[in-house]
Amino acid sequence: MSREQNTEKKLSLKVVYEDPDVVVLRAPNEDQLMEILKNLLKDKPMSVKELHSYLSGLASEDKIRRALTKLVNEGKVYVMNDGKYVIVGLE
């Protein structure tokens, strides 16, 4: 499975339009974004910039930060000393 296919699987968003050159996905709501972030963090700890690189065009850095803050407050994710986020256990 290619990196792009693997990323699309983790995003699990509805495809609005697709052709050989472009895939248009519906932007995630807050709950979907939190699930996507947890799925991405299962692979490795990542910074906001790294997460944004996966979600570029789907979610702004501010939206990602808000979702991460909520996940931290819920005890599902924590911030390491280097500023990277890591998932607490595997769900």
C-alpha positions in Angstrom: 0.0 0.0 0.0 1.4 3.4 -1.0 1.9 6.2 1.5 -1.0 8.1 -0.2 -3.4 5.2 0.0 -2.4 4.6 3.6 -3.0 8.2 4.5 -6.4 8.2 2.7 -7.4 5.1 4.7 -6.4 6.9 8.0 -8.4 10.0 7.0 -11.6 8.0 6.2 -13.3 11.0 4.7 -16.0 11.0 2.0 -14.6 11.4 -1.5 -16.6 14.2 -3.2 -14.8 14.0 -6.6 -12.0 11.9 -8.0 -10.2 11.7 -11.3 -6.7 10.6 -12.2 -5.1 13.9 -11.2 -7.1 15.0 -8.2 -9.1 13.7 -5.2 -11.5 16.1 -3.4 -12.4 15.1 0.1 -15.1 16.5 2.4 -13.4 18.5 5.2 -13.7 16.7 8.6 -15.9 18.0 11.5 -14.3 18.3 14.9 -15.1 14.7 16.0 -13.8 13.3 12.7 -10.6 15.4 13.0 -9.9 14.1 16.5 -10.3 10.5 15.2 -8.0 11.2 12.3 -5.4 12.7 14.6 -5.5 9.7 16.9 -5.1 7.4 13.8 -2.1 9.4 12.6 -0.5 9.4 16.1 -0.7 5.6 16.3 2.2 5.4 13.9 4.6 7.8 15.7 4.7 11.0 17.8 4.2 14.1 15.6 4.3 17.8 15.9 1.5 20.1 14.8 3.5 21.0 11.6 3.9 17.3 10.7 0.2 16.6 11.3 -0.7 19.7 9.3 1.4 18.4 6.4 -0.9 15.3 6.3 -4.0 17.4 6.6 -3.0 20.4 4.4 -6.1 21.7 2.7 -8.5 19.8 5.0 -7.8 21.5 8.4 -5.9 24.6 9.4 -3.1 24.5 12.0 -5.5 26.3 14.5 -8.2 23.7 14.0 -5.6 20.9 14.5 -4.3 22.7 17.7 -7.8 23.0 19.1 -8.5 19.3 18.4 -5.2 18.3 20.0 -5.9 20.5 23.0 -9.2 18.7 23.5 -7.6 15.3 23.2 -4.9 16.3 25.7 -7.7 17.6 28.1 -9.5 14.2 27.7 -6.3 12.3 28.5 -6.2 10.6 25.1 -3.0 12.4 23.9 -0.1 14.0 25.7 2.6 16.4 24.7 6.2 15.2 25.0 9.1 17.5 26.0 10.1 18.1 22.4 6.6 19.4 21.6 5.4 16.3 19.7 2.1 14.8 20.5 1.7 11.1 21.3 -1.4 8.9 21.8 -2.0 7.5 25.2 -2.3 3.7 24.7 -3.8 2.2 21.6 -7.6 2.2 21.4 
